């Protein structure tokens, strides 16, 4: 099985929030990327399910 191509994404957040996030990730022994990927996957899954329910009545394909 071939792995999907990875792309970069740049986001902006306050320096203090990044520092807090980075230190909590370090304490837990996980990378910031792992946490962000998990959060995005969860959000997309939840919102795809919600969107498909909402779009049914609107004639969406």
RODO-2510 file (C-alpha; in nm, 4 decimals, decimal comma):
residues 61
     n   res          X          Y          Z
     1     x     0,0000     0,0000     0,0000
     2     x     0,1332     0,3433    -0,0944
     3     x     0,1145     0,6228     0,1571
     4     x    -0,0758     0,9345     0,0576
     5     x     0,1376     1,2379    -0,0309
     6     x     0,1817     1,4732     0,2629
     7     x     0,1375     1,8483     0,2225
     8     x     0,2211     2,1393     0,4497
     9     x    -0,0279     2,3758     0,6042
    10     x     0,0630     2,6983     0,7789
    11     x    -0,1495     2,8364     1,0599
    12     x    -0,1235     3,1409     1,2789
    13     x    -0,1808     3,1465     1,6525
    14     x    -0,0588     3,3596     1,9402
    15     x     0,2957     3,2852     2,0528
    16     x     0,1791     3,2119     2,4081
    17     x    -0,0714     2,9518     2,2832
    18     x     0,1967     2,7836     2,0707
    19     x     0,4300     2,7691     2,3704
    20     x     0,1605     2,6116     2,5906
    21     x     0,0653     2,3635     2,3177
    22     x     0,4279     2,2705     2,2505
    23     x     0,5067     2,2132     2,6168
    24     x     0,1967     1,9988     2,6789
    25     x     0,2789     1,7877     2,3726
    26     x     0,6351     1,7430     2,5004
    27     x     0,5100     1,6391     2,8453
    28     x     0,2788     1,3826     2,6844
    29     x     0,5503     1,2601     2,4479
    30     x     0,3559     1,3343     2,1299
    31     x     0,4372     1,5638     1,8406
    32     x     0,2393     1,8768     1,7749
    33     x     0,1716     1,7418     1,4258
    34     x     0,0190     1,4187     1,5641
    35     x    -0,2194     1,6144     1,7858
    36     x    -0,3188     1,8574     1,5108
    37     x    -0,3777     1,5743     1,2640
    38     x    -0,6001     1,3940     1,5147
    39     x    -0,7988     1,7112     1,5834
    40     x    -0,8488     1,7839     1,2121
    41     x    -0,9493     1,4218     1,1400
    42     x    -1,2055     1,4304     1,4226
    43     x    -1,3463     1,7646     1,3095
    44     x    -1,3733     1,6553     0,9453
    45     x    -1,5412     1,3246     1,0376
    46     x    -1,7943     1,4967     1,2637
    47     x    -1,8711     1,7678     1,0118
    48     x    -1,8917     1,5388     0,7093
    49     x    -2,1569     1,3369     0,8931
    50     x    -2,3400     1,6549     0,9921
    51     x    -2,3150     1,8034     0,6409
    52     x    -2,4522     1,4946     0,4708
    53     x    -2,7575     1,4957     0,7012
    54     x    -2,8121     1,8682     0,6469
    55     x    -2,7572     1,8594     0,2692
    56     x    -3,0080     1,5783     0,2014
    57     x    -3,3040     1,8103     0,2213
    58     x    -3,1402     2,0829     0,0120
    59     x    -3,1028     1,8913    -0,3127
    60     x    -2,7274     1,8584    -0,2801
    61     x    -2,5535     1,5852    -0,4787
***
